[in-house]
Amino acid sequence: MLNKLTSPMGSPHLGATSAQYRNRMPAQFRRLLPLYVVVVVFVLFFFNLNLFRTATRENAVVQPAATTNNDIPKVVRDQFPKKIWQTWKVDPFAFEKKNLDVAKSWTTKNPDWRYEVLTDGNDIHYVEFHYGADGFNRTDIVDFYRSVKAAIVKADLLRYLIMYAEGGLYADIDVESLKPMAKFIPERYNQRDIDMVVGVEIDEPDWKDHPILGPKSRSFCQWTFMCKPQLPVMMRLIEQIMAWLTEVAHQQGVELAKVDLDFDQIISGTGPSAFTNAIIAEMDNAADVKKKIEWDTFHDMDESKIVSRVLVLTVEAFAAGQGHSNSGNHDARAALVKHHYHASGWPTKHPRFKHPAYGEVESCNWKDECVNKWDKDVAEFEKLSPEEQQRIIAEKKKEREELEEKKKQEKEAAAKKKQNEEDARKKKEEEERLAKEMKEKEAANREKEANKGKGPVNEDDKTEEGAEKPKELKEGEKVEEKKKEKTK
Ligand SMILES: *[C@@H]1O[C@H](CO)[C@@H](O)[C@H](O)[C@H]1NC(C)=O
């Protein structure tokens, strides 16, 4: 057997070589050679397998660790993802007309952008996919999102979660696009130098110390903004909201799902104030900023500016036509979107402060005189006796009712006037139409008769008479006239 193996295929050369070795090797070694070969092969095989296994195990540990830690490396991309995001109760195929029309403004103006709506039915799956153990492994975020029941908190949180996970543009369902996305970043800038695009919404810093208006007096709007994916500021915002609501729940001694929030808590906890403060804090933290970043940097801007890679657009861009903050109107060149506010039902669920006699200071819409009067009235009210206060409350209530009644009557009168005008216009149009018809008919008849060879002598008289006649005609006479024509 050994001989057969050592002289394969009877090759004379190989046969000679093996014969030489055979002569030098001891007979015992020669007999055990195949065994040695097998052992060496086995050793090598196990050694390699071990190496292979170690390598995969290390990968299995190292790879996810890089993407599951809290401090995920910042992904700086050159371009913003070309994706428009909205969130709503239902998908676009089930949109009411008013939402559909507004939503279409985004897709028709931007055929090169993708469009997606997250709904009440699929939002949790999106959050689980991106933030679950297979994604960013932030199961605390998934659990939090699942526990929260306040719709407005969920809506705020979801836009931040989307922008962190994927980026793009987020717009509320009642925001209409006025210009294509290409206009959102002015030509003089390079997308490479920008991570986020926001617009000023309220710029009324004179009221920054007002007890009610103060927290909302300076803000970027968070119902339209753009992000590149995985910006640390978005994650900070998400974590801040979680910490805040958990604390509120703790103070109220209830679980997350049962937290009761008023208007101001929402504004400052998850809404515009939270958003603005997080962005400004992030800008201020950035290494390349020498001066302290405060609202002053964004007050009364003549044009957009980039601060710490955030492009801040003027108030006209996203919030034109507010009647305050020097916001101009929607016809302006700089106006990019129009907020219709028809989806903002949440203030009714989370009431604002409403003085029993003087109502909401917000209804002043930041007019100095009005706010000052409100403040003065409220301060004087506090000094009155309870009886006096009740008297004023009743008085103001009556005033409001009278005002409402007057407004209602004015509205009705205006509607009636408009209807009358409309009726008169229609009547006049109809009369003019009939007159024209009559004139054309007469002209046709005249032509016919002229062709029959009647003398052209009377033609001029007839024309004038015929042209004037129909205007003076009344319904009954018209019929007579038609009969006459027929009998002619
Ligand atoms: C996810 O994070 C938890 C800690 O929060 C950790 O124990 C777990 O190993 C992580 N999972 C993966 C797949 O990395």
The ligand as an SDF file (V2000), in Angstrom:
LIG
                    3D

 14 14  0  0  0  0  0  0  0  0999 V2000
  -28.3100   47.4410   23.6780 C   0  0  0  0  0  0  0  0  0  0  0  0
  -28.0620   48.2480   24.7910 O   0  0  0  0  0  0  0  0  0  0  0  0
  -28.0790   47.5500   26.0170 C   0  0  0  0  0  0  0  0  0  0  0  0
  -27.8420   48.5460   27.1220 C   0  0  0  0  0  0  0  0  0  0  0  0
  -28.7480   49.5830   27.0290 O   0  0  0  0  0  0  0  0  0  0  0  0
  -27.0130   46.4690   26.0220 C   0  0  0  0  0  0  0  0  0  0  0  0
  -27.0940   45.7560   27.2420 O   0  0  0  0  0  0  0  0  0  0  0  0
  -27.2360   45.5690   24.8380 C   0  0  0  0  0  0  0  0  0  0  0  0
  -26.2000   44.6330   24.7670 O   0  0  0  0  0  0  0  0  0  0  0  0
  -27.2920   46.3410   23.5600 C   0  0  0  0  0  0  0  0  0  0  0  0
  -27.6440   45.4700   22.4700 N   0  0  0  0  0  0  0  0  0  0  0  0
  -26.8830   45.3100   21.4080 C   0  0  0  0  0  0  0  0  0  0  0  0
  -27.4100   44.4060   20.3450 C   0  0  0  0  0  0  0  0  0  0  0  0
  -25.8170   45.8660   21.2860 O   0  0  0  0  0  0  0  0  0  0  0  0
  1  2  1  0
  1 10  1  0
  2  3  1  0
  3  4  1  0
  3  6  1  0
  4  5  1  0
  6  7  1  0
  6  8  1  0
  8  9  1  0
  8 10  1  0
 10 11  1  0
 11 12  1  0
 12 13  1  0
 12 14  2  0
M  END
$$$$
